[in-house]
Amino acid sequence: MPEEVLFKSESDQSREEIASYLRKVADTLDSGNAITLKAGSESVTLNPPARPTFEVKAEREGPAGNMTERSIEFELEWDENDGEEGGGSDQLEIE
């Protein structure tokens, strides 16, 4: 499926700084408000529905035989053209 990147920001951050960003997103989701992402002159505001699909993915990447890069991705996904709730699967646990 084609993809249009509306906003992207990538920078080295301390674990504490990352936690602060994630807390701000969590607080904004709790309040039901739209989320605005800003970096320099770029910004985008998104308003997730009450029940978006939440995807968590852990990956190992790199060239064959040297896959040394790890990542954790958190993604909220929804169809902006309807109010349908996301699909379900097993309950996520983070420890």
Secondary structure, DSSP 8 states (H G I E B T S, - for coil): --------------HHHHHHHHHHHHHHHHHT--EEEEETTEEEEE---SS-EEEEEEEEESSTT---EEEEEEEEE--TT--------S-----
